[in-house]
Amino acid sequence: MTILFIIIIILLVAADQATKLVMLSWLKPQGTVELVPGFIRFRFVENEGAAFSMLKNARWFFIIVTAVCVVLCMVALFSKKAKFKYPSFNSPFLKAAIILICSGGIGNMIDRLFRGKVIDFIEPTFVNFAVFNFADILVTCGAAMIIIYLIADIAFDFGKKRREIREYNKRQ
């Protein structure tokens, strides 16, 4: 599985970097291209911060935080010695979420390290929202998957406790 995880991460990072290279050469000279008018467009943005350009000029802060997160993701995915609270940590769903977050983090970290800023290009126009990129989609989907996983885990634990209480009450 370790090799498969590495291959998936490499492919996702490569896809992210490829989209950014295409946008750098094709979209940067044009600036903006409407995809679906009133819904979504490509707009070239070099972002020095986070979403909505928050914490502009905090490049090294983001590099350090991302590097720590990537290392933690790698430990979670590849360490045989790591002990986790829940045995369900080995869930393929959770591992997929971690792979997405790790891949997106690496993609944006590459931009910050080698370009000094992140290339963003996807802009929803039906709502006031940040311009983002493929790596951002990976991180967001991975985070959403972890939230879903945690909610399901809490619901499962709650259901288990209720069954235990019912069983206990039946014995009384």
C-alpha positions as CSV (number, residue, x, y, z in Angstrom):
1,M,0.0,0.0,0.0
2,T,2.9,2.4,0.8
3,I,4.0,2.4,-2.9
4,L,0.4,3.0,-4.0
5,F,0.0,5.9,-1.7
6,I,3.2,7.5,-2.9
7,I,2.2,7.1,-6.5
8,I,-1.2,8.6,-5.9
9,I,0.4,11.6,-4.1
10,I,2.9,12.1,-6.9
11,L,0.2,11.9,-9.6
12,L,-2.1,14.4,-7.7
13,V,0.8,16.9,-7.1
14,A,1.8,16.5,-10.8
15,A,-1.7,17.2,-11.9
16,D,-1.8,20.3,-9.7
17,Q,1.6,21.6,-11.0
18,A,0.6,20.8,-14.6
19,T,-2.6,22.9,-14.3
20,K,-0.6,25.7,-12.8
21,L,1.9,25.6,-15.6
22,V,-0.8,25.6,-18.2
23,M,-2.5,28.6,-16.5
24,L,0.9,30.4,-16.2
25,S,1.6,30.1,-20.0
26,W,-2.0,30.3,-21.4
27,L,-4.1,32.3,-18.9
28,K,-1.6,34.8,-17.5
29,P,-1.3,36.8,-20.8
30,Q,-5.1,36.8,-21.1
31,G,-6.0,37.4,-17.4
32,T,-9.5,36.1,-17.5
33,V,-11.5,33.5,-19.6
34,E,-15.2,32.9,-19.0
35,L,-16.1,29.3,-18.8
36,V,-19.8,29.4,-17.9
37,P,-20.9,33.1,-17.9
38,G,-22.4,34.0,-14.5
39,F,-21.2,30.8,-12.9
40,I,-17.4,30.1,-13.2
41,R,-14.4,31.6,-15.0
42,F,-10.6,31.2,-15.1
43,R,-8.9,34.2,-13.7
44,F,-5.1,34.3,-13.2
45,V,-4.1,35.3,-9.7
46,E,-0.7,35.1,-8.0
47,N,-1.7,34.8,-4.3
48,E,0.9,35.7,-1.7
49,G,-1.4,34.7,1.2
50,A,-4.1,32.2,2.0
51,A,-7.8,32.2,0.9
52,F,-8.9,35.8,0.0
53,S,-5.2,36.8,0.2
54,M,-5.3,36.6,4.0
55,L,-1.9,36.8,5.7
56,K,-0.3,38.3,2.7
57,N,3.5,38.1,2.8
58,A,3.5,35.3,5.4
59,R,5.2,32.9,2.9
60,W,7.5,31.2,5.3
61,F,4.7,30.8,7.9
62,F,2.7,28.9,5.3
63,I,5.7,26.9,4.1
64,I,6.5,25.8,7.7
65,V,2.9,25.0,8.6
66,T,2.4,23.1,5.4
67,A,5.6,21.1,5.9
68,V,4.6,20.2,9.4
69,C,1.2,19.1,8.2
70,V,2.7,17.1,5.3
71,V,5.1,15.3,7.7
72,L,2.2,14.5,10.0
73,C,0.2,13.1,7.1
74,M,3.1,11.0,6.0
75,V,3.6,9.6,9.5
76,A,-0.1,8.8,9.7
77,L,-0.1,7.1,6.3
78,F,3.2,5.2,6.5
79,S,4.2,4.6,10.1
80,K,3.6,1.1,11.3
81,K,4.6,2.0,14.8
82,A,2.2,4.9,15.3
83,K,-0.6,4.2,17.7
84,F,-3.9,5.8,17.1
85,K,-6.8,6.1,19.5
86,Y,-9.3,4.5,17.1
87,P,-8.6,1.2,15.4
88,S,-10.8,2.5,12.5
89,F,-7.9,4.8,11.6
90,N,-7.0,2.2,9.0
91,S,-10.2,3.1,7.1
92,P,-9.5,3.5,3.4
93,F,-11.8,6.5,3.4
94,L,-9.7,8.3,6.1
95,K,-6.5,7.4,4.3
96,A,-7.9,8.8,1.0
97,A,-8.7,12.0,2.9
98,I,-5.2,12.3,4.2
99,I,-3.7,11.6,0.8
100,L,-5.8,14.4,-0.7
101,I,-4.7,16.9,2.0
102,C,-1.1,15.9,1.7
103,S,-1.1,16.2,-2.1
104,G,-2.8,19.6,-2.1
105,G,-0.4,20.8,0.6
106,I,2.6,19.7,-1.3
107,G,1.3,21.3,-4.5
108,N,0.8,24.7,-2.9
109,M,4.1,24.4,-1.0
110,I,5.9,23.9,-4.2
111,D,4.5,27.2,-5.5
112,R,5.5,29.0,-2.4
113,L,9.0,27.6,-2.4
114,F,9.8,28.1,-6.1
115,R,7.5,30.9,-7.2
116,G,7.1,32.8,-3.9
117,K,3.3,32.8,-4.4
118,V,0.5,30.4,-5.2
119,I,-1.1,30.4,-8.7
120,D,-4.9,30.4,-8.4
121,F,-7.2,30.4,-11.4
122,I,-10.7,29.0,-10.7
123,E,-13.2,31.7,-9.8
124,P,-16.8,31.0,-9.1
125,T,-18.7,34.1,-10.2
126,F,-22.2,33.2,-8.9
127,V,-20.9,33.9,-5.3
128,N,-18.3,36.2,-3.8
129,F,-15.6,33.6,-3.1
130,A,-11.8,33.3,-3.3
131,V,-10.0,32.3,-6.5
132,F,-8.5,28.9,-6.0
133,N,-6.6,26.0,-7.7
134,F,-6.6,22.2,-7.9
135,A,-4.5,21.8,-4.8
136,D,-7.0,23.9,-2.8
137,I,-9.8,21.5,-4.1
138,L,-7.7,18.5,-2.9
139,V,-7.2,20.0,0.6
140,T,-10.9,21.0,0.9
141,C,-12.2,17.7,-0.2
142,G,-9.8,15.9,2.1
143,A,-10.8,18.1,5.0
144,A,-14.5,17.5,4.2
145,M,-13.9,13.8,4.2
146,I,-12.3,13.9,7.6
147,I,-15.2,15.9,9.0
148,I,-17.7,13.4,7.5
149,Y,-15.5,10.5,8.9
150,L,-15.5,12.1,12.4
151,I,-19.2,12.8,12.4
152,A,-19.9,9.2,11.3
153,D,-17.5,7.9,14.0
154,I,-19.2,10.0,16.7
155,A,-22.6,8.8,15.5
156,F,-21.4,5.2,15.6
157,D,-20.0,5.6,19.1
158,F,-23.3,7.2,20.2
159,G,-25.3,4.4,18.7
160,K,-23.0,1.8,20.4
161,K,-23.4,3.5,23.8
162,R,-27.2,3.5,23.3
163,R,-27.2,-0.2,22.5
164,E,-25.1,-0.9,25.6
165,I,-27.5,1.1,27.8
166,R,-30.5,-0.7,26.4
167,E,-28.8,-4.1,26.9
168,Y,-27.9,-3.1,30.5
169,N,-31.5,-1.9,31.2
170,K,-32.9,-5.2,29.8
171,R,-30.7,-7.2,32.2
172,Q,-32.0,-5.1,35.2
